[in-house]
């Protein structure tokens, strides 16, 4: 995850770290905590760039690009 978000043109400058928050062997589930450093309030920044769907789509696009 660190490589994905560090190399992202949209999020790379804001990304700080990724940590495993929860892991389950039974269900093969992993929850990650992502840390970003965001600039002072900029109109639309949190609603657009830091939107959870946008952040997920950066990872999703990286997975598709790997195939």
C-alpha angles and dihedrals in degrees: 000000000000091000093046096053097035091055095043112115090211100043107018097096091051100042117104110164150337124216134178106250097178136004129187123189091191096061100020088239125153126181117198130200111216120198122205130178108220128197122246112288109307118180110263095358097114093039094050115021097031093040109131091230091054092049091050091048091055088058092042092052090050090053091050091048090054091060 
